[in-house]
Amino acid sequence: MAKVVDERGDVRNTSELNKKVTLSPTEARQGRQGSPVLKVLIGGLVLAALAWGIAEFYGESVDNDAATTRQTAPAATPNDTSATTPNQGTVDNTPPAGEAMQPAPADRDPTPQTGSGGAAQQP
């Protein structure tokens, strides 16, 4: 009989290493399945949500950004002339009654460009 050293450093006979072990599916299973696994997963999700809520609450309490505390002025109504003066440089883009709005100019050429720099060749 030959002797070998296994991965843990123990000396073993080769007959022990080559021995076949027959197990039933229940014996071969490493852990139980079903309700305990589901409870652990749900518990983990609840704890993650709780930690997220605490972080949100703490983050808002220490936030001193001026944008969150700034008060906004009430919106001006269309008939309110005190909100804007004629010399402010505002532009009224509304078309006259009965006319259609003109389309905005395109910033790109609508025709496709070819990769060769010349005219597209037809096969």
C-alpha angles and dihedrals in degrees: 000000000000121000124216135183112239127213092276094052096254119139111236139174116249089233089063092050095050095046114124117227120199116207132179117238090255092052093046094052111103097209143003119270132210130045101013092056092049091049091053092049094048091046090053092051091049092050091048091051091048092051090048091051092050091049091050092049093047092045093053093046094055095039110115098171112145091220092068094052099040116115117224125221117244114266116262118242119232092250094048106107094177092071095065133024124210092247096059095093098242119158123217108212097181113121120233116270113286096017127107123242113258115240117252116254116263118243093208137049107262092214115088118249123229122233095230096059092238136078117307113260120227115223 
